[in-house]
Amino acid sequence: MKICIISFDYWNYDHHIVSKLQEKGVDASHINMGAYRYKNFGERFRNALSKIFLNKNIKHIKRQQYVLDSLAKLGPQDKILVLNPHNLDYETIKQIKSYTPYLISYLYDNLERFPVKDRLELFDKIYSFEDKDVKKYGFEKITNYNYISDQPVQSDTVEHDLFYITSYDKYRIKLLRKLVAHLSDFHIKSRIIVVGKQVWKEKLRNFFLRPTGSTLIEFRKKPISNEAVLNEYKKSKVIIDLMREGQEGLSFRIFEAMALEKKIITDNPSIIDYDLYATQNILYIDKNLSNLDLSFFNSPYKKISDDIYERYTLDTWLKKIFNLKSLLY
């Protein structure tokens, strides 16, 4: 069986899908739009001018051509999975569809953030991690997945009580500052990192206003590799998970914590409706942070059952997305 994954692999998660399929004997390929690069400075400069004066992103067009050229080399596929198709135009998806009898999409962002309703008719099956989109559009519900291990990973020596890394976001930074102010009263050992081009605004705010807990947040312009982030998770007792505005689905951070047997502090209210929820492992905080308590850090992690753990592994995810029972089990 030949399966192709098409995505813009922002956080280096999607390649795990391909690797796992290949482990199971599937002829799997990955077309990563993020792999496209400008050929030279002149091309970059021309695209900058095009965006400014013509409101036209040439790189966006070239990335789509890169997908089609790569697919032409691979040839027909039994199934193609497009992850978050907002980077592809209608005509491009239509051409992708001509290479397979079964075109699938998985939306791990809500349609409010990335509106692609005009392209969804081209897919034979659509999965989503957002309950509100599932109910409104009739998608099939599926969560993100644990890509780390089919069995919980033994914890390394703990160096931090708490770790959190996030991209800069106005909504999250506001809650994060409030959370950090509370945490400063607990005198716990933590490392909190905010990454993005806009972090200079927060650095200025810290310099002039010096808000409570400001020294506990590290601001960086350049991202950190996923491998380095996982190493920080392994060294910590608790991981923070704050949602984007409008998000309901479970982030990858929830499943990374599960695999590494780490506790989670989250502001996602939907977490309490999942079978993986356990009050000893997951602390749902409201906007007032009224239930944030030091006892959560001091109590041990409670192991979850094998059947619940297996329900969220990548193997199980693939079984549902591609209907590959005979190959995976």
C-alpha positions in Angstrom: 0.0 0.0 0.0 1.2 3.5 -0.9 0.4 6.4 1.4 1.5 10.0 1.1 1.4 12.6 3.9 1.3 16.3 2.8 1.8 19.0 5.5 3.7 22.0 6.6 5.6 20.3 9.4 5.9 23.4 11.7 6.9 21.5 14.9 8.4 18.3 13.4 5.5 16.1 14.5 4.2 14.9 11.1 7.3 12.9 10.2 6.5 10.5 13.0 3.4 9.4 11.1 5.5 8.5 8.1 8.1 6.7 10.2 5.5 4.6 12.0 3.8 3.6 8.7 7.1 2.6 7.3 7.8 0.5 10.4 4.5 -1.4 9.6 5.6 -2.1 6.0 3.6 0.7 4.3 5.3 2.5 1.4 4.9 5.9 3.0 6.1 9.3 1.8 6.1 12.8 3.3 5.8 16.0 1.3 6.8 18.7 3.7 5.9 22.2 2.4 8.2 23.7 5.0 11.2 22.1 3.3 10.8 24.5 0.3 13.5 27.2 0.4 14.3 30.3 -1.6 16.9 29.5 -4.2 18.8 32.8 -3.6 18.6 36.2 -2.0 17.2 37.7 -5.3 14.2 35.4 -5.1 13.6 36.3 -1.5 13.8 40.0 -2.4 11.3 39.7 -5.3 8.8 37.9 -3.1 9.1 40.7 -0.5 8.3 43.3 -3.2 5.5 41.2 -4.5 3.9 40.9 -1.1 4.2 44.7 -0.5 3.1 46.0 -3.8 1.0 43.3 -5.4 -0.3 41.6 -2.2 0.8 38.3 -3.8 3.0 35.8 -2.0 5.1 34.1 -4.6 6.6 31.7 -2.0 3.1 30.4 -1.2 2.6 29.6 -4.9 6.0 27.9 -5.2 5.4 25.8 -2.2 2.2 24.4 -3.8 4.1 23.7 -7.0 6.7 22.0 -4.9 3.9 19.7 -3.6 2.6 18.9 -7.0 6.1 18.3 -8.5 6.9 16.0 -5.6 3.7 14.1 -6.0 4.3 13.7 -9.7 7.6 12.0 -8.9 5.9 9.6 -6.4 3.0 8.7 -8.7 -0.4 7.5 -7.7 -1.2 6.8 -4.1 -3.7 4.5 -2.4 -4.4 7.2 0.2 -3.2 10.7 0.8 -3.5 12.6 4.1 -3.4 16.4 4.1 -2.8 17.9 7.5 -4.4 21.3 7.9 -5.0 22.2 4.2 -5.1 26.0 4.7 -1.7 26.2 2.9 -3.2 24.8 -0.3 -5.5 26.4 -2.7 -8.6 24.7 -4.1 -7.1 24.0 -7.5 -3.9 22.5 -5.9 -6.0 20.2 -3.7 -8.0 19.2 -6.8 -4.8 18.1 -8.5 -3.7 16.3 -5.4 -7.0 14.4 -5.4 -6.3 13.2 -9.0 -3.5 11.0 -7.6 -5.6 9.0 -5.2 -9.0 7.4 -4.8 -9.1 8.3 -1.1 -8.1 11.9 0.1 -8.2 12.5 3.8 -7.7 15.6 5.9 -7.0 16.0 9.6 -7.6 19.5 11.1 -5.7 20.1 14.2 -6.7 23.7 14.3 -10.2 25.0 14.4 -11.9 26.5 11.3 -12.1 29.9 12.9 -8.3 30.2 13.0 -7.8 28.6 9.5 -11.0 28.9 7.5 -10.9 26.3 4.7 -14.6 25.5 4.3 -14.4 26.3 0.6 -12.0 23.4 0.1 -13.4 20.7 2.3 -15.8 19.3 -0.4 -12.7 17.8 -2.1 -11.9 15.4 0.7 -13.4 11.9 1.1 -13.0 12.0 4.8 -12.3 14.8 7.3 -11.1 14.3 10.9 -10.9 17.1 13.5 -9.8 17.5 17.1 -12.3 20.3 17.8 -15.7 19.3 19.2 -17.4 22.4 18.0 -16.3 21.8 14.4 -17.2 18.1 14.6 -20.7 19.0 15.7 -21.2 21.9 13.2 -19.7 20.3 10.1 -20.1 16.6 10.7 -16.4 15.8 10.8 -15.2 12.7 12.6 -13.6 13.3 16.0 -10.1 12.2 16.7 -7.5 13.7 19.1 -3.8 14.4 18.5 -1.6 11.4 19.4 1.3 10.2 21.6 4.2 9.9 19.1 6.9 9.2 21.8 6.4 5.7 22.9 3.9 2.8 23.0 4.8 2.4 26.6 5.4 5.1 29.2 9.0 6.4 29.3 10.8 6.1 32.6 11.4 9.6 34.1 14.9 11.0 34.3 16.3 12.9 37.2 14.0 15.8 38.0 15.7 19.2 37.9 12.6 21.5 37.7 9.3 21.6 39.4 7.8 23.2 36.3 8.5 23.8 32.6 6.6 25.6 29.9 7.5 26.8 26.4 5.1 28.6 24.1 5.0 30.7 21.0 4.2 34.4 21.6 0.4 35.0 21.7 -1.4 38.0 23.3 -4.1 35.8 24.8 -1.7 33.3 26.4 0.8 35.8 27.6 -1.8 37.6 29.6 -2.8 34.5 31.4 0.8 33.3 31.7 1.8 36.5 33.5 -1.0 36.0 36.0 0.0 32.4 36.5 3.7 33.2 37.0 2.7 35.8 39.6 0.9 33.1 41.5 3.7 30.6 41.1 6.3 33.1 42.5 4.6 32.8 45.9 5.2 29.0 45.9 9.0 29.4 45.5 9.1 26.5 43.1 12.0 25.9 40.6 10.7 26.6 37.2 11.7 27.4 33.6 9.3 29.3 31.4 10.1 30.3 27.8 8.2 32.4 25.3 9.4 32.3 21.7 8.6 34.6 18.8 9.5 37.7 16.8 7.2 39.8 19.0 8.8 39.1 22.3 10.6 42.4 22.2 7.4 44.0 23.3 7.4 41.9 26.5 11.0 42.6 27.1 10.3 46.3 27.0 7.3 45.8 29.3 9.6 44.0 31.8 12.2 46.6 31.6 9.9 49.6 32.3 7.1 48.1 34.4 8.9 45.2 36.1 5.6 43.2 36.8 5.5 40.5 39.5 7.2 37.3 38.3 8.7 38.9 35.2 12.1 37.4 36.0 10.6 33.9 35.8 9.9 34.2 32.1 12.6 33.8 29.5 11.9 35.5 26.1 13.6 34.2 23.0 13.4 35.2 19.4 14.6 31.9 17.9 12.7 28.6 18.5 14.0 25.6 20.4 14.2 22.1 18.8 11.5 19.6 19.6 14.2 17.3 21.0 15.5 20.0 23.4 11.9 20.6 24.5 11.4 16.9 25.3 14.6 16.9 27.3 13.3 19.8 29.4 10.0 17.9 29.9 11.9 14.9 31.1 13.7 17.0 33.8 10.4 18.5 35.1 7.6 17.4 37.4 4.9 19.5 35.9 4.3 20.9 32.4 2.0 23.9 31.6 -0.4 23.8 28.7 -2.2 27.0 27.8 -4.7 27.2 24.9 -4.9 29.5 22.0 -8.0 31.7 22.1 -10.9 29.6 20.7 -9.1 26.3 21.0 -10.9 23.3 22.5 -9.0 20.2 21.3 -6.1 18.6 23.2 -2.7 19.8 22.2 0.3 17.5 21.7 1.6 18.6 25.1 -1.1 16.6 26.8 0.1 13.4 25.1 3.8 14.2 25.6 3.1 14.5 29.3 1.3 11.2 29.2 4.2 9.4 27.5 6.7 10.9 30.0 4.5 10.5 33.0 4.5 14.2 33.8 1.7 16.3 35.4 -0.1 19.0 33.5 -1.5 22.4 34.5 -4.0 23.5 31.8 -6.7 26.1 31.1 -8.5 23.7 28.7 -11.9 22.9 30.3 -12.6 20.1 27.8 -9.8 18.0 29.4 -12.1 16.9 32.2 -14.4 15.1 29.7 -11.6 12.7 28.6 -10.9 9.3 30.1 -7.2 10.3 30.5 -8.2 12.9 33.0 -7.1 12.3 36.6 -7.1 15.0 39.2 -3.8 13.8 40.6 -2.1 14.2 37.2 -4.0 17.1 35.6 -4.9 20.4 37.1 -7.5 22.4 35.2 -7.2 26.1 36.2 -9.9 28.7 35.7 -9.2 32.3 34.8 -9.0 33.3 38.5 -6.5 30.6 39.3 -8.4 29.9 42.5 -7.5 26.2 42.6 -3.8 26.6 42.0 -2.2 24.9 45.0 1.3 23.8 46.0 -0.1 20.3 46.9 -0.4 19.5 43.2 3.4 19.8 42.8 4.1 17.7 45.9 1.9 14.7 45.2 3.2 11.8 43.0 2.1 11.0 39.5 -0.7 8.4 39.2 -0.1 5.8 36.5 -2.9 5.5 34.0 -4.3 2.2 32.8 -2.7 0.4 29.8 -5.9 0.5 27.8 -6.3 4.3 28.2 -2.7 4.8 27.4 -2.9 2.7 24.2 -6.0 4.6 23.1 -3.9 7.7 22.4 -0.8 6.1 20.8 0.2 6.8 17.2 -0.5 3.2 16.3 -4.2 3.6 17.4 -4.4 6.9 15.6 -3.1 5.4 12.3 -5.5 2.5 12.7 -8.4 4.9 12.7 -7.2 7.4 10.1 -6.1 4.9 7.5 -8.1 1.8 8.5 -5.0 -0.3 8.6 -6.0 -3.0 11.1 -4.4 -5.8 9.2 -1.1 -4.0 9.0 -0.9 -2.7 12.5 -2.3 -5.5 14.6 
